[in-house]
């Protein structure tokens, strides 16, 4: 499942999607699979630290303050509202904090919902996606970036999900169904092409 369409320009934006403590250690949302993708993400960050942008998912304060169907969502997941969370859960995981100089917060799935990240991605025209969850926030970001006409590159070994079967299915769909618009490659391949 490896496909790169050619060299990656030095200006490509690396969007690190939702690598927050919430998705590693929260009793309902956490997955230890997140820890396994920290080293490959660090390799990309070390190669081009100035190209990194981190998205952070910011839940609603309370379920009744959420918009539309998000109210239903937060009634189900009330333990992740800001009223219930330890504020440290919103932070980027400590292993990646040295690179988290630029960040954009978002209330939903796509990292491009952050005005800062959208502007940076639009200016760069090429985006590399890493982070969690492949089948939710990364998927939403990839689709939105693709629809905006951006080049989208998924770092397959720097993505994961709390559902590894859904992670694999999402990568398959993105690779197979969007074969002219979305690239899927390993961190090694990305680093070799990103000069």
Secondary structure by P-SEA (a helix, b strand, c coil): cccccccccccbbbbbccccccccccccccccccccaaaaaaaaaaaccccbbbbbbbccccccccccaaaaaaaaacccccccccccccccccccccccccccccccccccccaaaaaaaaaacbbbbbccccccaaaaaaaaaaaaccbbbbcccccccccaaaaaaaaaaaaccccccbbbbcaaaaaaacc
